[in-house]
Amino acid sequence: MPRLIGYARVSTQDQDTALQLDALQAAGCALVFEEKASGKSARRASRPQLHAMLEALEPGDTVAVWKLDRFARSTRDALKLIEELEARGCAFRCLTQPIDTSGPAGRLLLTILAALAEFEVGMISERTRAGLGAAKERGRSPGRPKALRGPARRLAEDLLDRGESAAEVARALGVHRSTIGRLVASREPQGGG
């Protein structure tokens, strides 16, 4: 007998799947697989519950998710997973979006929604790069402030010039050894063969 199998995912350990689980149970899922892993990683090894769910499927089953982005983060990933479901004789259903791949209209809508979601991710990335470029042009250095600035940097350089090791300089200044390593690398001539 065909089953409705649920899949719930959040990206980090401190996020909660309760909303998704409630919706999947209300939809009548016989079994729900719950994952706490980033959707950006397409590797199945990083999403063991997705792999377990796929292995548990039987022909005629339908996989249900709360939202498409809980299942896949890119058009390619979503279509690949849904093609795999179809090859196993299974369908896909999204509870909050009108996607049900048991019919051609659902498959068309899935392709359109997945493409729009990927477009949105690309636009966010483009805006972020533009913002970083604008900040750089204004003389701002986006990101974490440098651990060694001004007098602390000059002291580190003096200690290194006297022959102190990077580990000793880091300990003396109370910074991580990698901070001193980056300072050393920035001072080395950028030669080419």
N, C-alpha and C positions, 0 to 999 in steps of 0.2 A: 504494500500500500504506500503511495507517495507521501512523503513527509515534508513539512516546512522546517528547514534547518536555519537557525539564526547565527549571525556572526556580528559581534560587537567589538569595537576597537577604540582605544584612546591612545594618544601619542606618548604620554609620560606616566610614570608610576603614581604621581600625585593627582592625576585626573581620575574621574569617576565614570563608570559605565552604567550607573543606575538608570538613567533616563532611557538609554538604548535598551537595556535588559527589560525594563518595564514594557516598552513598546513592542519588543519582539515577543515577549510572553503573551501580551494582549492580542497579538496577531495570530497566536496559536502555534508558535514554534514548539516542536516536540523536543528539540535539543538546541542549546545555544553554546557556541564557542566564544570565549571571552579573551581578548588580547590586550596587552599593554605594551605597544611597540610602535615606533614611528612608521608611518605609511610610506615615507620617502624611500625606504630601502625596499627594493624589489626582490631581494633575495629571500627565498622561502625560509632559509635557516634562521633569519632574524624574525620571522613570524610563525612560530611553531604551531599556534592554534589554527591559523589559516591552513597550514599543511594538514593538520589533524582533521579539520573539517572536510577538506577535499578528499582525504582518504576514506572518510566515513560515509560519503555520499553513495547513494544507490540510484540506478536509473529511475526517473520519474520524480525525484526529489526536487524541491525548489529552495534555493538559498535566499534568505531574507536579510537585509541590512536596514538600519535606521536611515542612514544617508549614504549616498554614493561615495563621498570622501572618506567614510569609515572603512570602505572596502578597498579602494585604490586611489592613488594620488595623481595618476596621469591617464590620459586617454589610452596610451599603449598598454599600460598595466591593466586597466579596466577591461579593455576589449580582449586582451590575452586571457585573463581569468574567466571572462564570460564565454569565450570560445571554448576554453577547457571544460566549463560546465556543460555547454551544449554537446561537446564530444562525448561526455559521460552520460548524456541523455537527461540532463538536469536543466532547470530554468533559474532565472535570477529575478528577484523582486525587491524594490526599494520602497520602504514604508512611507517616507515623507515626500517622495517625488514620484510622479506617475510613470514608473518604469516597471514593466513586467515583460520579460523577454520570451514569454510563452507565445507572443504574437509579434508580427512584423512592425506594428506601430510602436511597441515598446522597445524593440531593438533600434529603430530609427531615433526615437527620443533619447535613448541611452547614448548613442553616438554623438548627438548634438549637445547634450548636457555635459558629457565628458570633455568634449572639445572646448566648450565655454569655460569649464573649470580650469583646464590647462591654460587657456588664454589668460584667465584672471591671474594665475600663478606667474605667468610670464610678464604681465603688466606690473605686478607688485615688484618683481625682481628688477624690471627696467626702471621703475620709479626709485627704488632703493639705490641703484647704481647712479642715477641722475642726481639724487640728493647727496650722495657721497662725493660725487664730482664737484657739485656746487660748494659744498663745505670746504673741499680742498682748495678751490679757487679763492675762497674768502680767507684762506690761511688757517682754517681749522683742521685739526687732525682727528677725524672720527675714530671711535673705538676707545679702548682702554688707555688711560694716560700712561706715559712712559714712567717706569720705576726709577730711572736715573735721569735727572735733569740738572742743569746748572752746576752748582758746586759738587754735588754727589757724583755727577758724571766725570767732572774734572779730577776728583779724588780717585775714582776708580781707574781712570786712564793713567794717573801718576803712579798708582800702586802696580798696575800692570807693566808700566815702563820700567819700574824698579825690579821687575822679575817675579813679582808675587803671582801665584797660580790663580786661575779663575775661581777655584773653590775657596781659596783664602780670601780673595777680594769680596766674593759674595757673602761669606760669613762675616767679614768685617763691616760690610755695609747693610747687612740684614736683608739681602735680596736673594732670589733664587739663582742658582748657578747658571741657568739658561739665560737669565738677564745679562750676566757678564759675557756669556758666550755670544749673544747677539751683538753686544758692544764690540767684542774682539772682531767678529765677522765684519762689522760696519767699518772698522778701521783698516782692514786688510785691502790692499790694492786690488781692484777688479781687473785682473789680467786675462788675457785670452791667448791661446796658443798660436 
